[in-house]
Amino acid sequence: MTLDFANVIGLIGSGLMVVAYAYSNMAKVLNFILFNLLNLVGALLLTYSLTVHFNVASMALEVVWAFIALIGLAKALRKGKAS
């Protein structure tokens, strides 16, 4: 693996998703806006990375992950509260 721009972006996206997962397991009160935003940005960064280094299974996962995060973010924003 070369550490090109696409791979760096993908690693950042993966990191954001891991941070979101850790946060969801450690927070006493979950801020759904933050949680879904971290997941959405992470999935979008990984999707970009996969446009350069394509893998169909990973691409499908990231598209679905981003879609779910987008729905969760919209729902949290509509509620108007972060917890």
LINWOBEL-V71571 format. One record per residue. RES is the residue in one small letter. SS is DSSP state (A for helix, B for strand, O for the rest). PHI is phi in radians with two decimals (* if undefined). NEAR is the number of other ideal C-beta (glycine too) atoms within 12 Angstrom. Layout:
res | ss | phi | near
RES | SS | PHI | NEAR
RES | SS | PHI | NEAR
//
This chain:
res | ss | phi | near
m | O | * | 10
t | O | -1.63 | 9
l | O | -1.61 | 12
d | O | -1.48 | 13
f | A | -0.98 | 16
a | A | -1.10 | 22
n | A | -1.21 | 20
v | A | -1.10 | 20
i | A | -1.06 | 25
g | A | -1.10 | 32
l | A | -1.15 | 22
i | A | -1.10 | 23
g | A | -1.05 | 32
s | A | -1.07 | 28
g | A | -1.06 | 19
l | A | -1.09 | 30
m | A | -1.22 | 33
v | A | -1.18 | 18
v | A | -1.07 | 22
a | A | -1.08 | 33
y | A | -1.14 | 19
a | A | -1.09 | 15
y | A | -1.02 | 24
s | A | -1.15 | 21
n | A | -1.63 | 12
m | A | -1.95 | 12
a | O | -1.27 | 18
k | O | -1.28 | 9
v | O | -2.25 | 13
l | O | -1.47 | 22
n | O | -1.52 | 22
f | A | -1.17 | 29
i | A | -1.16 | 25
l | A | -1.08 | 25
f | A | -1.00 | 32
n | A | -1.26 | 33
l | A | -1.14 | 27
l | A | -1.05 | 34
n | A | -1.15 | 36
l | A | -1.14 | 33
v | A | -1.11 | 29
g | A | -1.04 | 33
a | A | -1.14 | 36
l | A | -1.18 | 28
l | A | -1.13 | 30
l | A | -1.15 | 38
t | A | -1.07 | 32
y | A | -1.01 | 26
s | A | -1.00 | 29
l | A | -1.30 | 28
t | A | -1.26 | 19
v | A | -1.62 | 19
h | O | -2.03 | 23
f | O | -1.22 | 16
n | O | -2.56 | 16
v | A | -1.09 | 11
a | A | -1.15 | 11
s | A | -1.16 | 21
m | A | -1.09 | 22
a | A | -1.06 | 17
l | A | -1.07 | 20
e | A | -1.20 | 32
v | A | -1.13 | 22
v | A | -1.15 | 18
w | A | -1.04 | 32
a | A | -1.13 | 31
f | A | -1.09 | 20
i | A | -1.12 | 21
a | A | -1.12 | 33
l | A | -1.13 | 21
i | A | -1.11 | 18
g | A | -1.10 | 28
l | A | -1.15 | 28
a | A | -1.07 | 18
k | A | -1.11 | 17
a | A | -1.15 | 24
l | A | -1.19 | 19
r | A | -1.14 | 12
k | A | -1.15 | 15
g | O | 1.39 | 11
k | O | -2.34 | 13
a | O | -1.60 | 17
s | O | -1.99 | 14
//
